[in-house]
Amino acid sequence: MGNLVAIVGRPNVGKSTLFNRLTKSRRAIVSDEAGTTRDRQYGKCEWCGKEFSVVDTGGWVVNSDDIFEEQIRKQVTVATEEADLLLFLVDTDNGLTDWDEDVAKILRRTNLPVILVANKVDNSTQQFDAMEFYRLGLGEPQCVSAISGSGTGDLLDLILEKLPSAKDEEDFLDDTPRFAVVGRPNVGKSSLINAFIGEDRHIVTDIAGTTRDSIYTKYDKFGFDFYLVDTAGIRRKNKVTEDLEFYSVMRSIRSIENSDVCILMIDATRGIETQDMNIFQLIQKNNKSLVVVVNKWDLVEDKSQKSIDTFKNAIRNRMAPFTDFPIIFASALTKQRIFKVLETAKEVFLNRKAKIGTTKLNEVMLPLIEATPPPSIKGKYIKIKYCAQIPDTQIPSFVFYANLPQYIKEPYKRFLENKIRENWSLTGSPINVFIRQK
């Protein structure tokens, strides 16, 4: 299981730059203005063979000092509840400020490990300027320059040292499927989970997950047997005053990482929105299987087949190139097609575990490849002579052996994936296609 590291601090201390540095991305994070959509930034960081998630909490800036201070408190409070480790970023150029001290007061009261990071240390002289941050009572400041990368290697070593060791979930979860219900706020996640467990509440156990605040709820009704990956975002009602979009992304990271199949809920009355796409990208990044549930279908007036097809096409167009996933139109309130959601999630999980024999794979794929070979490059003919499924992988993974693998581009890999999907039922599951030297 992955750990979650949150970057906190006042505006303009370099949180965005440090986020880009840790995640090796070039996505500029611009401070949001009041009234605009507040899409949080999140990504993966890999260091010394270990991987963890990074969340940037910046961007809650409005043009009022009072509201500004309140928003800073909110984002730090949410981060301390969700993360496994906090990076508290301060700015050596501007020195210690009242806002830094205010955030430090909150962090000193938390039981989470906190690393004090002094940013914008571009030379040895500025290292002495960082010493004033000892006054925050959070230990020795780690001097870095996020823009140049100086000191970030030592910072990453310290992060790995302080992150809690992730226990092996298989010790208690065996091979039972894990389903996570995810989606943006107010889409009906709580209603769907309540519809799943029903009035009888046949819950065998609530197992505290190895990751903080994740709960595995055993569901074994009507012939189903799976764990429902629940999060405190579903259970706790006292957090509705927090920034819901930021809060939902933090929770989504948790539930997605701990699941096999993600049930992504979309509001039928609002269609697919930016936040839906953010969560979908999270699912893709973590190589999780997908079932899309269009909830609140009972509120839609036009339920004709044409309307359904239009809605499906809109969803698949937004989520392309991955379009081989089931879409179910349901209502958690009236329990319309709730049983279908569970059936489909179980089928998708089985597709994730599918094994295809090497002989059968070659019998089907090699004639298709011969009929539509990879395009020749620089006058060189590319030939694929053999293929096989890689054993013991989290998702179905296939390797194709070619004489010139370096010349096979991404479009042809998608062609191979599509042909595999056409001949075998792998709906809802991501696929890996690798090209290797013959």
C-alpha positions as a Markdown table, in Angstrom:
| # | Residue | x | y | z |
|---|---|---|---|---|
| 1 | Met | 0.0 | 0.0 | 0.0 |
| 2 | Gly | 1.2 | 3.5 | -0.7 |
| 3 | Asn | 1.7 | 6.2 | 1.8 |
| 4 | Leu | 0.5 | 9.8 | 1.5 |
| 5 | Val | 2.7 | 12.8 | 1.9 |
| 6 | Ala | 1.1 | 16.3 | 2.1 |
| 7 | Ile | 2.9 | 19.5 | 1.4 |
| 8 | Val | 1.6 | 22.3 | 3.6 |
| 9 | Gly | 2.6 | 25.9 | 4.2 |
| 10 | Arg | 1.6 | 29.5 | 3.4 |
| 11 | Pro | 1.3 | 30.7 | -0.2 |
| 12 | Asn | 4.4 | 31.5 | -2.3 |
| 13 | Val | 6.9 | 29.4 | -0.4 |
| 14 | Gly | 7.4 | 27.1 | -3.4 |
| 15 | Lys | 5.0 | 24.2 | -2.7 |
| 16 | Ser | 4.1 | 24.0 | -6.3 |
| 17 | Thr | 7.7 | 23.8 | -7.4 |
| 18 | Leu | 8.6 | 21.2 | -4.8 |
| 19 | Phe | 5.5 | 19.1 | -5.9 |
| 20 | Asn | 6.7 | 19.2 | -9.5 |
| 21 | Arg | 10.2 | 18.3 | -8.4 |
| 22 | Leu | 9.1 | 15.3 | -6.3 |
| 23 | Thr | 6.6 | 14.0 | -8.9 |
| 24 | Lys | 9.0 | 14.7 | -11.8 |
| 25 | Ser | 6.2 | 16.5 | -13.6 |
| 26 | Arg | 6.0 | 19.9 | -15.3 |
| 27 | Arg | 2.5 | 20.8 | -14.4 |
| 28 | Ala | 2.4 | 24.4 | -13.2 |
| 29 | Ile | 0.2 | 24.9 | -10.2 |
| 30 | Val | -1.5 | 28.3 | -10.2 |
| 31 | Ser | -3.1 | 29.7 | -7.1 |
| 32 | Asp | -6.9 | 29.6 | -7.5 |
| 33 | Glu | -8.9 | 32.7 | -7.2 |
| 34 | Ala | -12.1 | 33.0 | -5.3 |
| 35 | Gly | -15.0 | 31.4 | -7.1 |
| 36 | Thr | -13.0 | 29.3 | -9.5 |
| 37 | Thr | -12.9 | 25.5 | -9.4 |
| 38 | Arg | -10.4 | 24.3 | -6.8 |
| 39 | Asp | -8.8 | 21.3 | -8.4 |
| 40 | Arg | -6.1 | 19.8 | -6.2 |
| 41 | Gln | -2.8 | 18.5 | -7.5 |
| 42 | Tyr | -1.6 | 15.0 | -6.7 |
| 43 | Gly | 1.0 | 12.7 | -8.1 |
| 44 | Lys | 3.3 | 9.8 | -7.5 |
| 45 | Cys | 6.9 | 10.0 | -6.3 |
| 46 | Glu | 9.4 | 7.1 | -6.6 |
| 47 | Trp | 12.7 | 7.0 | -4.7 |
| 48 | Cys | 15.1 | 4.1 | -4.1 |
| 49 | Gly | 12.5 | 1.6 | -5.3 |
| 50 | Lys | 9.7 | 2.9 | -3.0 |
| 51 | Glu | 6.7 | 4.8 | -4.1 |
| 52 | Phe | 4.3 | 7.2 | -2.3 |
| 53 | Ser | 1.7 | 9.7 | -3.2 |
| 54 | Val | 2.2 | 13.5 | -2.9 |
| 55 | Val | -0.6 | 16.0 | -2.5 |
| 56 | Asp | -0.1 | 19.8 | -2.8 |
| 57 | Thr | -2.4 | 21.7 | -0.5 |
| 58 | Gly | -1.7 | 25.1 | -1.9 |
| 59 | Gly | -3.9 | 27.4 | -3.9 |
| 60 | Trp | -6.5 | 28.5 | -1.4 |
| 61 | Val | -5.9 | 32.2 | -1.8 |
| 62 | Val | -8.6 | 34.8 | -1.5 |
| 63 | Asn | -8.3 | 38.5 | -1.3 |
| 64 | Ser | -9.1 | 38.9 | 2.4 |
| 65 | Asp | -6.7 | 38.5 | 5.3 |
| 66 | Asp | -9.3 | 37.0 | 7.6 |
| 67 | Ile | -10.7 | 34.5 | 5.2 |
| 68 | Phe | -7.1 | 33.8 | 4.0 |
| 69 | Glu | -6.0 | 32.8 | 7.5 |
| 70 | Glu | -9.2 | 30.6 | 8.0 |
| 71 | Gln | -8.5 | 28.8 | 4.7 |
| 72 | Ile | -4.9 | 28.1 | 5.6 |
| 73 | Arg | -6.1 | 26.6 | 8.9 |
| 74 | Lys | -8.6 | 24.4 | 7.1 |
| 75 | Gln | -6.2 | 23.0 | 4.6 |
| 76 | Val | -3.6 | 22.2 | 7.2 |
| 77 | Thr | -6.2 | 20.6 | 9.4 |
| 78 | Val | -7.5 | 18.4 | 6.6 |
| 79 | Ala | -3.9 | 17.4 | 5.6 |
| 80 | Thr | -3.0 | 16.4 | 9.2 |
| 81 | Glu | -6.1 | 14.1 | 9.3 |
| 82 | Glu | -5.4 | 12.4 | 6.0 |
| 83 | Ala | -1.6 | 12.2 | 5.5 |
| 84 | Asp | 1.0 | 9.8 | 6.8 |
| 85 | Leu | 3.7 | 12.5 | 6.8 |
| 86 | Leu | 3.7 | 16.3 | 6.4 |
| 87 | Leu | 6.2 | 18.5 | 4.7 |
| 88 | Phe | 5.9 | 22.0 | 6.2 |
| 89 | Leu | 7.5 | 24.3 | 3.7 |
| 90 | Val | 8.9 | 27.7 | 4.7 |
| 91 | Asp | 10.7 | 30.4 | 2.7 |
| 92 | Thr | 14.2 | 31.5 | 3.7 |
| 93 | Asp | 13.9 | 34.6 | 1.4 |
| 94 | Asn | 11.1 | 36.1 | 3.5 |
| 95 | Gly | 12.1 | 34.5 | 6.8 |
| 96 | Leu | 9.8 | 33.5 | 9.6 |
| 97 | Thr | 6.3 | 35.0 | 9.5 |
| 98 | Asp | 3.2 | 35.0 | 11.7 |
| 99 | Trp | 1.5 | 32.7 | 9.3 |
| 100 | Asp | 4.3 | 30.1 | 9.6 |
| 101 | Glu | 4.0 | 30.2 | 13.4 |
| 102 | Asp | 0.2 | 29.8 | 13.1 |
| 103 | Val | 0.6 | 26.7 | 11.0 |
| 104 | Ala | 3.3 | 25.3 | 13.3 |
| 105 | Lys | 1.0 | 25.5 | 16.3 |
| 106 | Ile | -1.4 | 23.2 | 14.5 |
| 107 | Leu | 1.3 | 20.8 | 13.4 |
| 108 | Arg | 2.9 | 20.6 | 16.9 |
| 109 | Arg | -0.4 | 19.2 | 18.2 |
| 110 | Thr | -0.6 | 16.4 | 15.7 |
| 111 | Asn | 0.8 | 12.9 | 16.2 |
| 112 | Leu | 2.0 | 12.7 | 12.6 |
| 113 | Pro | 5.7 | 13.0 | 11.6 |
| 114 | Val | 6.5 | 16.5 | 10.3 |
| 115 | Ile | 9.5 | 17.5 | 8.3 |
| 116 | Leu | 10.3 | 21.2 | 8.3 |
| 117 | Val | 11.6 | 22.1 | 4.9 |
| 118 | Ala | 13.4 | 25.5 | 4.3 |
| 119 | Asn | 13.0 | 26.3 | 0.6 |
| 120 | Lys | 14.9 | 28.7 | -1.6 |
| 121 | Val | 18.3 | 27.9 | -0.1 |
| 122 | Asp | 20.4 | 28.4 | -3.2 |
| 123 | Asn | 23.8 | 28.9 | -1.6 |
| 124 | Ser | 25.7 | 28.2 | 1.6 |
| 125 | Thr | 25.1 | 31.7 | 3.0 |
| 126 | Gln | 21.3 | 31.1 | 2.9 |
| 127 | Gln | 21.7 | 28.0 | 5.0 |
| 128 | Phe | 22.5 | 30.2 | 8.0 |
| 129 | Asp | 19.3 | 32.2 | 7.3 |
| 130 | Ala | 17.3 | 28.9 | 7.7 |
| 131 | Met | 18.4 | 28.5 | 11.3 |
| 132 | Glu | 15.7 | 31.0 | 12.5 |
| 133 | Phe | 13.1 | 28.4 | 11.7 |
| 134 | Tyr | 14.3 | 26.4 | 14.8 |
| 135 | Arg | 12.0 | 28.7 | 16.7 |
| 136 | Leu | 9.0 | 26.8 | 15.2 |
| 137 | Gly | 9.7 | 23.9 | 17.5 |
| 138 | Leu | 9.6 | 21.3 | 14.7 |
| 139 | Gly | 13.2 | 20.2 | 14.7 |
| 140 | Glu | 16.0 | 20.9 | 12.2 |
| 141 | Pro | 15.0 | 22.5 | 9.0 |
| 142 | Gln | 15.9 | 20.6 | 5.9 |
| 143 | Cys | 17.5 | 23.1 | 3.4 |
| 144 | Val | 16.4 | 22.6 | -0.2 |
| 145 | Ser | 16.1 | 24.5 | -3.4 |
| 146 | Ala | 13.0 | 23.2 | -5.1 |
| 147 | Ile | 13.7 | 25.1 | -8.3 |
| 148 | Ser | 17.2 | 23.7 | -8.8 |
| 149 | Gly | 16.8 | 20.4 | -6.9 |
| 150 | Ser | 19.5 | 21.1 | -4.4 |
| 151 | Gly | 19.0 | 19.1 | -1.2 |
| 152 | Thr | 15.9 | 17.2 | -2.5 |
| 153 | Gly | 17.8 | 13.9 | -2.5 |
| 154 | Asp | 18.5 | 14.2 | 1.2 |
| 155 | Leu | 14.9 | 15.2 | 1.8 |
| 156 | Leu | 13.6 | 12.1 | 0.0 |
| 157 | Asp | 15.9 | 9.9 | 2.1 |
| 158 | Leu | 14.4 | 11.5 | 5.2 |
| 159 | Ile | 10.9 | 11.0 | 3.9 |
| 160 | Leu | 11.4 | 7.3 | 3.4 |
| 161 | Glu | 13.0 | 7.1 | 6.9 |
| 162 | Lys | 10.0 | 8.7 | 8.6 |
| 163 | Leu | 7.2 | 7.1 | 6.5 |
| 164 | Pro | 5.4 | 4.3 | 8.4 |
| 165 | Ser | 6.2 | 0.9 | 7.0 |
| 166 | Ala | 3.3 | -0.5 | 4.9 |
| 167 | Lys | 2.2 | -3.8 | 6.2 |
| 168 | Asp | 1.2 | -6.6 | 3.8 |
| 169 | Glu | -2.6 | -6.4 | 3.5 |
| 170 | Glu | -2.7 | -9.9 | 2.1 |
| 171 | Asp | -2.0 | -11.2 | 5.7 |
| 172 | Phe | -5.7 | -10.6 | 6.5 |
| 173 | Leu | -7.4 | -9.9 | 3.2 |
| 174 | Asp | -6.3 | -13.0 | 1.2 |
| 175 | Asp | -7.7 | -13.0 | -2.4 |
| 176 | Thr | -11.1 | -11.5 | -1.6 |
| 177 | Pro | -12.0 | -8.7 | -4.0 |
| 178 | Arg | -11.8 | -5.1 | -2.7 |
| 179 | Phe | -14.3 | -2.7 | -4.2 |
| 180 | Ala | -14.0 | 1.1 | -3.7 |
| 181 | Val | -16.9 | 3.5 | -4.3 |
| 182 | Val | -15.4 | 6.8 | -5.4 |
| 183 | Gly | -16.6 | 10.1 | -6.9 |
| 184 | Arg | -16.9 | 13.8 | -6.3 |
| 185 | Pro | -18.9 | 15.2 | -3.4 |
| 186 | Asn | -22.7 | 14.8 | -3.3 |
| 187 | Val | -22.8 | 12.2 | -6.1 |
| 188 | Gly | -24.4 | 9.6 | -3.9 |
| 189 | Lys | -21.5 | 7.5 | -2.6 |
| 190 | Ser | -23.0 | 7.2 | 0.9 |
| 191 | Ser | -26.4 | 6.3 | -0.5 |
| 192 | Leu | -24.9 | 3.6 | -2.7 |
| 193 | Ile | -22.9 | 2.0 | 0.2 |
| 194 | Asn | -26.1 | 2.1 | 2.4 |
| 195 | Ala | -28.0 | 0.4 | -0.5 |
| 196 | Phe | -25.3 | -2.3 | -0.7 |
| 197 | Ile | -25.3 | -3.2 | 3.0 |
| 198 | Gly | -29.1 | -2.8 | 3.3 |
| 199 | Glu | -31.3 | -2.9 | 6.4 |
| 200 | Asp | -30.1 | -6.3 | 7.6 |
| 201 | Arg | -26.5 | -5.0 | 7.6 |
| 202 | His | -24.8 | -8.4 | 7.2 |
| 203 | Ile | -21.4 | -7.1 | 8.1 |
| 204 | Val | -19.0 | -9.8 | 9.3 |
| 205 | Thr | -16.1 | -7.7 | 10.3 |
| 206 | Asp | -14.8 | -4.2 | 10.1 |
| 207 | Ile | -11.0 | -4.5 | 9.7 |
| 208 | Ala | -8.8 | -1.5 | 10.2 |
| 209 | Gly | -6.6 | -1.2 | 7.1 |
| 210 | Thr | -2.9 | -1.0 | 7.1 |
| 211 | Thr | -3.3 | 2.6 | 5.9 |
| 212 | Arg | -4.7 | 5.1 | 8.4 |
| 213 | Asp | -8.5 | 5.7 | 8.2 |
| 214 | Ser | -9.2 | 2.9 | 5.7 |
| 215 | Ile | -11.8 | 0.4 | 6.7 |
| 216 | Tyr | -12.5 | -2.9 | 5.0 |
| 217 | Thr | -16.2 | -3.9 | 5.4 |
| 218 | Lys | -16.9 | -7.5 | 4.7 |
| 219 | Tyr | -20.0 | -8.0 | 2.5 |
| 220 | Asp | -21.4 | -11.5 | 2.0 |
| 221 | Lys | -25.0 | -11.3 | 1.0 |
| 222 | Phe | -26.8 | -12.7 | -2.1 |
| 223 | Gly | -23.9 | -14.9 | -3.1 |
| 224 | Phe | -21.3 | -12.1 | -3.1 |
| 225 | Asp | -18.2 | -12.1 | -1.0 |
| 226 | Phe | -16.0 | -9.0 | -1.1 |
| 227 | Tyr | -14.5 | -6.2 | 1.0 |
| 228 | Leu | -16.0 | -2.7 | 0.6 |
| 229 | Val | -13.1 | -0.2 | 0.9 |
| 230 | Asp | -14.7 | 2.5 | 3.0 |
| 231 | Thr | -13.2 | 5.8 | 4.1 |
| 232 | Ala | -13.9 | 8.3 | 6.8 |
| 233 | Gly | -15.1 | 10.7 | 4.1 |
| 234 | Ile | -18.2 | 8.5 | 3.8 |
| 235 | Arg | -18.8 | 8.2 | 7.5 |
| 236 | Arg | -18.0 | 11.6 | 9.0 |
| 237 | Lys | -20.6 | 14.2 | 8.6 |
| 238 | Asn | -18.9 | 16.9 | 10.6 |
| 239 | Lys | -16.5 | 17.8 | 7.8 |
| 240 | Val | -19.0 | 19.3 | 5.4 |
| 241 | Thr | -17.6 | 22.7 | 6.1 |
| 242 | Glu | -14.2 | 21.8 | 4.7 |
| 243 | Asp | -13.2 | 22.3 | 1.1 |
| 244 | Leu | -15.1 | 19.3 | -0.4 |
| 245 | Glu | -13.2 | 19.0 | -3.6 |
| 246 | Phe | -9.8 | 18.9 | -1.9 |
| 247 | Tyr | -11.1 | 16.5 | 0.8 |
| 248 | Ser | -12.6 | 14.1 | -1.8 |
| 249 | Val | -9.3 | 13.9 | -3.6 |
| 250 | Met | -7.5 | 13.0 | -0.4 |
| 251 | Arg | -10.0 | 10.3 | 0.4 |
| 252 | Ser | -10.0 | 9.1 | -3.2 |
| 253 | Ile | -6.3 | 8.5 | -3.1 |
| 254 | Arg | -6.8 | 6.3 | 0.0 |
| 255 | Ser | -9.7 | 4.2 | -1.3 |
| 256 | Ile | -8.3 | 3.8 | -4.8 |
| 257 | Glu | -4.9 | 2.6 | -3.7 |
| 258 | Asn | -6.5 | 0.0 | -1.3 |
| 259 | Ser | -8.9 | -1.5 | -3.9 |
| 260 | Asp | -9.0 | -3.9 | -6.8 |
| 261 | Val | -12.1 | -2.4 | -8.6 |
| 262 | Cys | -13.2 | 1.2 | -8.4 |
| 263 | Ile | -16.8 | 2.0 | -8.8 |
| 264 | Leu | -16.7 | 5.6 | -10.1 |
| 265 | Met | -20.0 | 7.4 | -9.6 |
| 266 | Ile | -21.2 | 10.2 | -11.9 |
| 267 | Asp | -24.2 | 12.4 | -11.3 |
| 268 | Ala | -26.7 | 11.9 | -14.1 |
| 269 | Thr | -28.2 | 15.4 | -13.5 |
| 270 | Arg | -24.8 | 17.1 | -14.0 |
| 271 | Gly | -22.9 | 14.9 | -16.4 |
| 272 | Ile | -19.2 | 14.2 | -16.4 |
| 273 | Glu | -17.2 | 17.1 | -14.9 |
| 274 | Thr | -13.6 | 18.0 | -14.2 |
| 275 | Gln | -13.5 | 16.4 | -10.8 |
| 276 | Asp | -14.8 | 13.1 | -12.2 |
| 277 | Met | -11.9 | 13.2 | -14.7 |
| 278 | Asn | -9.4 | 13.9 | -11.9 |
| 279 | Ile | -10.6 | 10.8 | -10.0 |
| 280 | Phe | -10.6 | 8.7 | -13.2 |
| 281 | Gln | -7.0 | 9.7 | -13.8 |
| 282 | Leu | -6.2 | 8.6 | -10.3 |
| 283 | Ile | -7.7 | 5.2 | -11.1 |
| 284 | Gln | -5.6 | 4.9 | -14.2 |
| 285 | Lys | -2.4 | 6.0 | -12.5 |
| 286 | Asn | -2.9 | 3.2 | -9.9 |
| 287 | Asn | -3.8 | 0.5 | -12.5 |
| 288 | Lys | -7.2 | -0.2 | -11.0 |
| 289 | Ser | -10.2 | -1.8 | -12.7 |
| 290 | Leu | -13.2 | 0.4 | -13.4 |
| 291 | Val | -17.0 | 0.3 | -13.3 |
| 292 | Val | -18.8 | 3.6 | -14.0 |
| 293 | Val | -22.1 | 4.1 | -12.3 |
| 294 | Val | -24.3 | 7.0 | -13.5 |
| 295 | Asn | -26.3 | 7.6 | -10.3 |
| 296 | Lys | -29.6 | 9.5 | -9.9 |
| 297 | Trp | -30.9 | 8.1 | -13.1 |
| 298 | Asp | -34.4 | 8.3 | -11.5 |
| 299 | Leu | -34.2 | 12.1 | -11.7 |
| 300 | Val | -33.6 | 12.1 | -15.5 |
| 301 | Glu | -36.7 | 12.8 | -17.6 |
| 302 | Asp | -35.5 | 11.4 | -20.9 |
| 303 | Lys | -34.6 | 7.7 | -20.2 |
| 304 | Ser | -34.8 | 6.6 | -23.9 |
| 305 | Gln | -32.2 | 4.4 | -25.5 |
| 306 | Lys | -31.0 | 7.4 | -27.5 |
| 307 | Ser | -30.4 | 9.4 | -24.3 |
| 308 | Ile | -28.5 | 6.4 | -22.8 |
| 309 | Asp | -26.3 | 6.0 | -25.8 |
| 310 | Thr | -25.5 | 9.8 | -25.9 |
| 311 | Phe | -24.5 | 9.7 | -22.2 |
| 312 | Lys | -22.3 | 6.6 | -22.8 |
| 313 | Asn | -20.6 | 8.2 | -25.8 |
| 314 | Ala | -19.9 | 11.4 | -23.8 |
| 315 | Ile | -18.3 | 9.4 | -21.0 |
| 316 | Arg | -16.2 | 7.3 | -23.3 |
| 317 | Asn | -15.0 | 10.2 | -25.3 |
| 318 | Arg | -13.9 | 12.1 | -22.2 |
| 319 | Met | -12.0 | 9.0 | -20.9 |
| 320 | Ala | -10.4 | 7.9 | -24.2 |
| 321 | Pro | -8.3 | 6.1 | -25.1 |
| 322 | Phe | -9.4 | 3.7 | -22.3 |
| 323 | Thr | -13.0 | 3.0 | -23.3 |
| 324 | Asp | -13.5 | -0.7 | -22.5 |
| 325 | Phe | -15.3 | -0.4 | -19.2 |
| 326 | Pro | -19.0 | -1.0 | -18.2 |
| 327 | Ile | -21.4 | 1.8 | -17.6 |
| 328 | Ile | -24.5 | 1.2 | -15.5 |
| 329 | Phe | -27.4 | 3.7 | -15.1 |
| 330 | Ala | -28.7 | 3.3 | -11.6 |
| 331 | Ser | -30.3 | 5.0 | -8.6 |
| 332 | Ala | -28.9 | 4.4 | -5.1 |
| 333 | Leu | -32.0 | 6.1 | -3.7 |
| 334 | Thr | -34.5 | 3.7 | -5.3 |
| 335 | Lys | -32.0 | 0.8 | -5.5 |
| 336 | Gln | -32.5 | 0.6 | -9.2 |
| 337 | Arg | -29.9 | -1.7 | -10.8 |
| 338 | Ile | -27.9 | -1.9 | -7.5 |
| 339 | Phe | -27.6 | -5.6 | -7.8 |
| 340 | Lys | -26.3 | -5.1 | -11.4 |
| 341 | Val | -23.5 | -2.9 | -10.0 |
| 342 | Leu | -22.3 | -5.7 | -7.7 |
| 343 | Glu | -22.5 | -8.3 | -10.5 |
| 344 | Thr | -20.6 | -6.2 | -12.9 |
| 345 | Ala | -17.9 | -5.3 | -10.3 |
| 346 | Lys | -17.4 | -9.0 | -9.6 |
| 347 | Glu | -17.1 | -9.7 | -13.4 |
| 348 | Val | -14.6 | -6.9 | -13.8 |
| 349 | Phe | -12.5 | -8.3 | -10.9 |
| 350 | Leu | -12.5 | -11.8 | -12.6 |
| 351 | Asn | -11.4 | -10.1 | -15.9 |
| 352 | Arg | -8.5 | -8.6 | -13.9 |
| 353 | Lys | -7.3 | -12.1 | -13.0 |
| 354 | Ala | -7.8 | -13.6 | -16.4 |
| 355 | Lys | -5.2 | -15.9 | -17.8 |
| 356 | Ile | -4.8 | -16.6 | -21.5 |
| 357 | Gly | -2.9 | -19.6 | -22.7 |
| 358 | Thr | 0.2 | -18.9 | -24.8 |
| 359 | Thr | -0.8 | -21.2 | -27.6 |
| 360 | Lys | -4.3 | -19.7 | -27.9 |
| 361 | Leu | -2.9 | -16.2 | -27.8 |
| 362 | Asn | -0.4 | -16.9 | -30.6 |
| 363 | Glu | -3.1 | -18.6 | -32.7 |
| 364 | Val | -5.3 | -15.6 | -32.6 |
| 365 | Met | -2.9 | -12.7 | -32.5 |
| 366 | Leu | -0.2 | -13.7 | -35.0 |
| 367 | Pro | -2.5 | -13.9 | -38.0 |
| 368 | Leu | -4.0 | -10.4 | -37.0 |
| 369 | Ile | -0.4 | -9.0 | -36.8 |
| 370 | Glu | 0.5 | -10.5 | -40.1 |
| 371 | Ala | -2.5 | -9.0 | -41.7 |
| 372 | Thr | -1.8 | -5.6 | -40.2 |
| 373 | Pro | 1.9 | -5.5 | -39.4 |
| 374 | Pro | 3.7 | -2.5 | -37.7 |
| 375 | Pro | 4.5 | 0.2 | -40.2 |
| 376 | Ser | 8.0 | 0.0 | -41.5 |
| 377 | Ile | 10.4 | 2.8 | -40.5 |
| 378 | Lys | 13.5 | 3.8 | -42.4 |
| 379 | Gly | 12.9 | 1.0 | -44.9 |
| 380 | Lys | 13.2 | -1.6 | -42.2 |
| 381 | Tyr | 10.5 | -4.3 | -41.9 |
| 382 | Ile | 9.3 | -5.0 | -38.4 |
| 383 | Lys | 8.2 | -8.5 | -37.6 |
| 384 | Ile | 6.5 | -9.9 | -34.5 |
| 385 | Lys | 6.9 | -13.6 | -34.2 |
| 386 | Tyr | 5.8 | -14.6 | -30.7 |
| 387 | Cys | 3.7 | -13.3 | -27.8 |
| 388 | Ala | 2.8 | -14.4 | -24.3 |
| 389 | Gln | 1.0 | -13.3 | -21.2 |
| 390 | Ile | 3.4 | -12.4 | -18.3 |
| 391 | Pro | 2.5 | -14.5 | -15.2 |
| 392 | Asp | 1.9 | -13.2 | -11.7 |
| 393 | Thr | 1.1 | -9.6 | -12.5 |
| 394 | Gln | -1.5 | -7.3 | -10.9 |
| 395 | Ile | -3.2 | -6.7 | -14.2 |
| 396 | Pro | -3.2 | -8.6 | -17.5 |
| 397 | Ser | 0.2 | -8.0 | -19.1 |
| 398 | Phe | 1.4 | -9.2 | -22.5 |
| 399 | Val | 4.8 | -9.2 | -24.1 |
| 400 | Phe | 5.3 | -9.3 | -27.9 |
| 401 | Tyr | 8.7 | -10.2 | -29.2 |
| 402 | Ala | 9.9 | -8.3 | -32.3 |
| 403 | Asn | 13.1 | -7.9 | -34.3 |
| 404 | Leu | 13.1 | -4.1 | -33.9 |
| 405 | Pro | 11.0 | -3.3 | -30.8 |
| 406 | Gln | 12.3 | 0.3 | -30.6 |
| 407 | Tyr | 10.4 | 1.2 | -33.8 |
| 408 | Ile | 7.0 | 0.0 | -32.6 |
| 409 | Lys | 5.1 | 3.2 | -31.4 |
| 410 | Glu | 2.3 | 3.7 | -29.0 |
| 411 | Pro | -0.5 | 3.7 | -31.6 |
| 412 | Tyr | 0.4 | 0.1 | -32.6 |
| 413 | Lys | 0.5 | -0.9 | -29.0 |
| 414 | Arg | -3.1 | 0.3 | -28.7 |
| 415 | Phe | -3.9 | -1.7 | -31.8 |
| 416 | Leu | -2.6 | -4.8 | -30.1 |
| 417 | Glu | -4.5 | -4.0 | -26.9 |
| 418 | Asn | -7.7 | -3.5 | -28.9 |
| 419 | Lys | -7.3 | -6.8 | -30.7 |
| 420 | Ile | -6.8 | -8.6 | -27.3 |
| 421 | Arg | -9.9 | -7.0 | -26.0 |
| 422 | Glu | -11.9 | -8.0 | -29.0 |
| 423 | Asn | -11.0 | -11.7 | -28.6 |
| 424 | Trp | -11.0 | -12.0 | -24.8 |
| 425 | Ser | -13.3 | -10.6 | -22.2 |
| 426 | Leu | -11.1 | -8.1 | -20.3 |
| 427 | Thr | -13.7 | -5.4 | -19.9 |
| 428 | Gly | -13.0 | -2.9 | -17.1 |
| 429 | Ser | -9.5 | -4.1 | -16.5 |
| 430 | Pro | -6.4 | -2.1 | -17.6 |
| 431 | Ile | -3.9 | -4.0 | -19.8 |
| 432 | Asn | -0.1 | -3.7 | -20.2 |
| 433 | Val | 1.5 | -4.3 | -23.6 |
| 434 | Phe | 5.3 | -4.6 | -23.8 |
| 435 | Ile | 7.5 | -5.0 | -26.9 |
| 436 | Arg | 10.7 | -6.9 | -26.3 |
| 437 | Gln | 13.7 | -7.9 | -28.4 |
| 438 | Lys | 13.2 | -11.2 | -30.1 |
